Amino acid sequence: MGPSTIKQIISALEYYRFHHQRDPIYQECPDSHLPLRQNADIRLIERGCQASEPKRQEESQQMKADGVISRESLC
């Protein structure tokens, strides 16, 4: 997965969190009231996928050159 996919997933989770933070199930959970991107683990994940993107792209190009078929092209 690339960084844009990770960012989209985090944004979708943040959207859900924001719109459901007042639901009774989340009322007593203080963490549900904090934006996800303030969480150190989330920031670490985003930075990590950004740092590994050039290597991922290089591997992807090498696999294409070697004739490896992606799973998506089989569908």
C-alpha angles and dihedrals in degrees: 000000000000128000093259091058091049090049091050091052093049091047091051091050090047090051090052092046093050095049095044103038090104094053112118092244091060100037095094096042109090092193090063089066095057122087112252094234090062088064112099093218092054091049090049091052092050093048092045095053091047091052093050095045097094090052091047091051092047091051090047092053091047091051090051090050090050091052098248111161116223120232091240093060090057093061 
